[in-house]
């Protein structure tokens, strides 16, 4: 059986390949491998997110939640060089790739398992193409773990497929005390802006 991209320790052969992507007017090359999310290209959802939202150059702490091989984290670390950028995933191969990609680009990214992020760290921004396919209970649990770590004026940017429940997730987030608004809609995806209730 093939590895799921949210497997903790992929058993498939670690055969590296290169993915090229243009993000915020910069050309990138990322190393990817089997057993990680969208190993062959920058996936459509992430592309929509990065096209519709500009980086906040004033952010000081940023989280890439479910980082995969690290395109969001690495691009944010490039654009917002003074920020502490954390890249979190349960997939150890994804974290290895993120760390290697950040090193190759000469940027600073903390690639970490969820439990390895210090409890006192809060985030001005959270970016995520969340792993919807882990199932609604686990998705909700994950979001309720990380969204409370937004700073009072912080914001989260989520991209979710319309056919994968983006609109119901938007309503659920608002009901949980994290007001969610639709920032953009493109190619079957919603980009949601999520904040903390005042």
Secondary structure, DSSP 8 states (H G I E B T S, - for coil): ----TT-SS--S----EEEEEEETTEEEEEEE-TTSTTTTS--HHHHHHHHH----TT-SEEEEES-TTSHHHHHHHHHSTTSEEEEE-S-HHHHHHHHHHHHHHT--EEEE-GGGS-TT--EEEEEE---GGG-HHHHHHHHHHHGGGEEEEEEEEEEEEGGGTHHHHHHHHHHTT--EEEEEEETTEEEEEEE---
